[in-house]
Amino acid sequence: MRDDEWFRDIHKRLLEDDPVAPSELAEAIWEPLLARLKRSNPRLVSTNFLEDAAADALTSYIKRPNQFDPEQRGLLGFLVMAAQGDLRNALAKTRRQRHGEVPLESVELQLEGRNRADEGIVASEAASIANRRLEELFEDAADRAAVRLMADGERATAAFVKVWSLQRLSALAQKNEVKRRKDRIKKVLGRHGKESQ
């Protein structure tokens, strides 16, 4: 995890439209952001809601970095707060689409108010939506599987070697190729907001 000074610098670079700042930020903050969301929302870890909320918050900030005030809080805290808002909205929208209900005021209330059958329906619909979004961003099914591993916090090179069928390469070549492909994925995720809006 980068320190506060690095995040202040990357924020300044985003404000100055530095073209490489978005991908550097995405690479540095993606996993810490997902980890914080998973700790705050353990009942949603098996769905794709958290990954979508993190991506939405990150791309929104990258597109409009002036919405963040570094004097008020740290960048990770700001993105967690924004992602929680996106998460609340996504859950409410999914529930309204399924049941025609009025949106609830918080993620916690929505989770407590659903029974097990509702949770299964919402999770299934959320997974379907997330899969469609991943297919739009990544044509290769192996890349989509790698994104899911990254979202789950997987760090072992062997897991990615298996997904991308890189077993024929030497250990060093596997490590380098996995890093190259993960960096490419993070760049795509960093550009996601500009491409989708």
Sequence and secondary structure as in RCSB ss.txt:
>XXXX:A:sequence
MRDDEWFRDIHKRLLEDDPVAPSELAEAIWEPLLARLKRSNPRLVSTNFLEDAAADALTSYIKRPNQFDPEQRGL
LGFLVMAAQGDLRNALAKTRRQRHGEVPLESVELQLEGRNRADEGIVASEAASIANRRLEELFEDAADRAAVRLM
ADGERATAAFVKVWSLQRLSALAQKNEVKRRKDRIKKVLGRHGKESQ
>XXXX:A:secstr
   HHHHHHHHHHHHTT TTHHHHHHHHHHHHHHHHHHHH GGGTTSSHHHHHHHHHHHHHHH GGG  TTTS H
HHHHHHHHHHHHHHHHHHHHHHHH     S HHHHHHH  HHHHHHHHHHHHHHHHHHHHHH  SHHHHHHHHHH
HTT   HHHHHHHHT TTS HHHHHHHHHHHHHHHHHHHHHHHHHH 
